[in-house]
Amino acid sequence: MDLKNNIKVFSAFKKTVDGLYSIITVIRVLAVILLVLQAVFLITENGKSFANLFDKVN
């Protein structure tokens, strides 16, 4: 394998790692948003959480 092929392989690997990092970042942001919403529900709805909210829907 020559240097040009090595650069292509490392470039593809870097793109894959960057993509995975982006996905993880999105999941972390969504988790923080859900935690904030959970805290808001606990404060404003007298201790009712998402579980109780979903029980009402069903």
GUKE-55941 format. One line per 10 residues: number of its first residue (from 1); their letters; for each residue z, y, x of C-alpha. Coordinates in nm, 4 decimals, always signed. Each point is the difference from the previous one (the first is absolute). Layout:
N
NUM = A = Z:Y:X ~ ...;
! end
This chain:
58
1 = MDLKNNIKVF = +0.0000:+0.0000:+0.0000 ~ -0.0971:+0.3315:+0.1473 ~ +0.1698:+0.3371:-0.0256 ~ -0.2174:+0.1206:-0.2902 ~ +0.0991:-0.2978:-0.2173 ~ +0.3658:+0.0453:+0.0938 ~ -0.0139:+0.3619:-0.1124 ~ -0.1546:-0.1041:-0.3330 ~ +0.2678:-0.2647:-0.0558 ~ +0.2828:+0.2399:+0.0815;
11 = SAFKKTVDGL = -0.1576:+0.2677:-0.2185 ~ -0.0188:-0.2410:-0.2960 ~ +0.3582:-0.1102:+0.0637 ~ +0.1146:+0.3636:+0.0105 ~ -0.1751:+0.0731:-0.3297 ~ +0.1682:-0.3026:-0.1576 ~ +0.3427:+0.1050:+0.1242 ~ -0.0588:+0.3579:-0.1198 ~ -0.1016:-0.1308:-0.3429 ~ +0.3103:-0.2163:-0.0253;
21 = YSIITVIRVL = +0.2154:+0.2940:+0.1070 ~ -0.1570:+0.2102:-0.2747 ~ +0.0723:-0.2684:-0.2599 ~ +0.3618:-0.0265:+0.1179 ~ +0.0361:+0.3791:-0.0173 ~ -0.1273:+0.0037:-0.3595 ~ +0.2447:-0.2771:-0.0956 ~ +0.2864:+0.1924:+0.1632 ~ -0.0906:+0.3183:-0.1888 ~ -0.0143:-0.1897:-0.3300;
31 = AVILLVLQAV = +0.3388:-0.1577:+0.0742 ~ +0.1552:+0.3406:+0.0636 ~ -0.1503:+0.1362:-0.3224 ~ +0.1440:-0.2934:-0.1959 ~ +0.3416:+0.0503:+0.1602 ~ -0.0031:+0.3677:-0.0927 ~ -0.1017:-0.0823:-0.3578 ~ +0.2749:-0.2620:-0.0188 ~ +0.2559:+0.2568:+0.1145 ~ -0.1260:+0.2519:-0.2549;
41 = FLITENGKSF = +0.0253:-0.2576:-0.2788 ~ +0.3515:-0.0972:+0.1069 ~ +0.1127:+0.3626:+0.0012 ~ -0.1671:+0.1156:-0.3211 ~ +0.0107:-0.3065:-0.2257 ~ +0.3712:-0.0858:+0.0300 ~ -0.0466:-0.2940:+0.2359 ~ -0.3149:-0.1472:-0.1494 ~ -0.2342:-0.1404:+0.2617 ~ -0.3608:-0.1177:+0.0054;
51 = ANLFDKVN = +0.1140:-0.3469:-0.1103 ~ +0.1522:+0.1445:-0.3150 ~ -0.3071:+0.2133:-0.0554 ~ -0.2264:-0.3045:+0.0157 ~ +0.2311:-0.1912:-0.2356 ~ -0.0603:+0.2699:-0.2600 ~ -0.3758:-0.0390:+0.0315 ~ +0.0165:-0.3772:-0.0499;
! end
